[in-house]
Amino acid sequence: MRRSRKLRVAVDRTLYRLRTLIERCLNKLKSARRVATRYDKTAESFLCFFDTTSIRLWLGHLSA
């Protein structure tokens, strides 16, 4: 919300934080080249690599 707006719109901060969290997670997943370019032919193999990348990011987050 900008200060110059004449009509103030209420922002749900909890929902905004969740949206930001999801966007950041997707950006990190896109940094994995295989996910970003989608080399896999089938949806099943793509989802398997997506899960693997998610687990790798989660484990890296836990160790940090």
N, C-alpha and C positions, 0 to 999 in steps of 0.2 A: 504494500500500500504506500502510495507516495504522499508526501506532505501537501503537495499542491492540489490534491483532489478536493473538490468541493463537497462531495458526498462521501462520508466515511462508511466503509464497508467492514463489518466485523470479520476477523480472521480467526478460524479455529486453529490454535497453535499446535494442538496435539495432532490433528490431521496434517498440518503443514510439515511437522517434524517427520511423520511417517512417510509422506510423499518424498521428502528430501532424502530420507534413508534409502528408499527404494531406488530413486534416481542415481544415487551414488553407487549403490550395489550394481546396478545395470551398467554403469560406466566402467566399473572395475571388471565386470565380466566381459565387456566389449574389448578390453585391453588384451584378452586372450585372442590371438589371431584366428584360431580355428572357430571360435564362437562368432567373431565379428564377420568373417567371410563365409561362414557356413559351408565348409567343404564337404560335410557329410551328406550323403544322398538321401538317407531315410530320416524320418522324424524321430524314430526310436534311437538311432545312433547319435543324432544331434542332441537329444535330451540327455542321453547318457554322458556325453562330454560336458554338457551344461551342468549336470549334477556334479561331475568330477571337479570341474573348475570352481563351482560353488563351495565344495568341501575344502578344496585347497585354499581358497580365500578365507574361509571360516577358521581353518587350522592356523593360518598365518596370523589372523586377528587374535586368536587365543594366545599365541606364543609372544605377541608383541607387548 
